[in-house]
């Protein structure tokens, strides 16, 4: 679905740019270009899943996982 949306946005952007170059009337098209560009860039941004209770850090080229789920006697812990 994302690929179809990207293809449509690229096609619209190409048409808007062609119209801008052919008519040389850029001011009305700038809003469309900026809007389409923002939508297009947002399709490439991926949200990383957060890991609750643990963190990964790199020290000296070696990655470490620190799991601090807490809890103790309070019933907490990692899910």
DRENDO-1510 file (C-alpha; in Angstrom, 1 decimal, always signed):
<recs>
REC; n; res; u; v; w
REC; 1; UNK; +0.0; +0.0; +0.0 .
REC; 2; UNK; +2.9; +2.3; +0.8 .
REC; 3; UNK; +4.4; +1.7; -2.6 .
REC; 4; UNK; +1.2; +2.7; -4.4 .
REC; 5; UNK; +1.0; +5.9; -2.3 .
REC; 6; UNK; +4.6; +6.7; -3.1 .
REC; 7; UNK; +4.1; +6.1; -6.8 .
REC; 8; UNK; +1.1; +8.4; -6.9 .
REC; 9; UNK; +2.9; +11.1; -5.0 .
REC; 10; UNK; +5.9; +10.8; -7.3 .
REC; 11; UNK; +3.6; +11.1; -10.3 .
REC; 12; UNK; +1.8; +14.1; -8.9 .
REC; 13; UNK; +5.2; +15.7; -8.1 .
REC; 14; UNK; +6.5; +15.1; -11.6 .
REC; 15; UNK; +3.3; +16.6; -13.1 .
REC; 16; UNK; +3.6; +19.7; -10.9 .
REC; 17; UNK; +7.3; +20.1; -11.7 .
REC; 18; UNK; +6.6; +19.8; -15.4 .
REC; 19; UNK; +3.8; +22.4; -15.2 .
REC; 20; UNK; +6.1; +24.7; -13.3 .
REC; 21; UNK; +9.0; +24.4; -15.8 .
REC; 22; UNK; +6.6; +24.8; -18.8 .
REC; 23; UNK; +4.7; +27.8; -17.5 .
REC; 24; UNK; +7.3; +29.4; -15.3 .
REC; 25; UNK; +4.6; +30.3; -12.8 .
REC; 26; UNK; +6.2; +28.9; -9.6 .
REC; 27; UNK; +4.5; +30.8; -6.7 .
REC; 28; UNK; +1.1; +28.9; -7.0 .
REC; 29; UNK; +2.9; +25.6; -7.3 .
REC; 30; UNK; +5.3; +26.0; -4.4 .
REC; 31; UNK; +2.7; +25.0; -1.8 .
REC; 32; UNK; +1.8; +21.9; -3.8 .
REC; 33; UNK; +5.5; +21.0; -4.1 .
REC; 34; UNK; +6.2; +21.4; -0.4 .
REC; 35; UNK; +3.1; +19.5; +0.6 .
REC; 36; UNK; +3.8; +16.6; -1.7 .
REC; 37; UNK; +7.4; +16.5; -0.6 .
REC; 38; UNK; +6.5; +16.4; +3.1 .
REC; 39; UNK; +4.0; +13.6; +2.4 .
REC; 40; UNK; +6.6; +11.7; +0.3 .
REC; 41; UNK; +9.2; +12.0; +3.0 .
REC; 42; UNK; +6.8; +10.9; +5.7 .
REC; 43; UNK; +6.3; +7.6; +3.8 .
REC; 44; UNK; +10.0; +6.8; +4.2 .
REC; 45; UNK; +10.1; +7.5; +7.9 .
REC; 46; UNK; +9.7; +4.4; +10.0 .
REC; 47; UNK; +9.0; +4.5; +13.7 .
REC; 48; UNK; +11.1; +2.2; +15.8 .
REC; 49; UNK; +9.4; +0.1; +18.4 .
REC; 50; UNK; +10.3; +1.1; +21.9 .
REC; 51; UNK; +11.5; -1.7; +24.2 .
REC; 52; UNK; +10.1; -1.1; +27.6 .
REC; 53; UNK; +12.4; -1.8; +30.5 .
REC; 54; UNK; +15.6; -2.4; +28.5 .
REC; 55; UNK; +18.2; -0.3; +26.8 .
REC; 56; UNK; +21.0; -1.2; +24.3 .
REC; 57; UNK; +24.2; +0.8; +24.4 .
REC; 58; UNK; +27.5; +0.5; +22.7 .
REC; 59; UNK; +30.8; +0.6; +24.6 .
REC; 60; UNK; +34.1; +0.0; +22.8 .
REC; 61; UNK; +32.5; -1.4; +19.7 .
REC; 62; UNK; +30.6; -4.0; +21.7 .
REC; 63; UNK; +26.8; -3.7; +22.2 .
REC; 64; UNK; +25.3; -4.5; +25.6 .
REC; 65; UNK; +21.7; -5.0; +26.7 .
REC; 66; UNK; +20.7; -3.7; +30.1 .
REC; 67; UNK; +17.4; -5.1; +31.3 .
REC; 68; UNK; +16.1; -3.3; +34.3 .
REC; 69; UNK; +12.5; -4.5; +34.7 .
REC; 70; UNK; +12.3; -3.5; +38.4 .
REC; 71; UNK; +9.6; -4.9; +40.4 .
REC; 72; UNK; +11.2; -6.9; +43.2 .
REC; 73; UNK; +8.4; -7.7; +45.7 .
REC; 74; UNK; +6.0; -5.2; +44.1 .
REC; 75; UNK; +4.9; -7.5; +41.4 .
REC; 76; UNK; +6.7; -5.7; +38.5 .
REC; 77; UNK; +9.0; -7.3; +36.0 .
REC; 78; UNK; +9.4; -7.7; +32.3 .
REC; 79; UNK; +6.5; -8.8; +30.2 .
</recs>
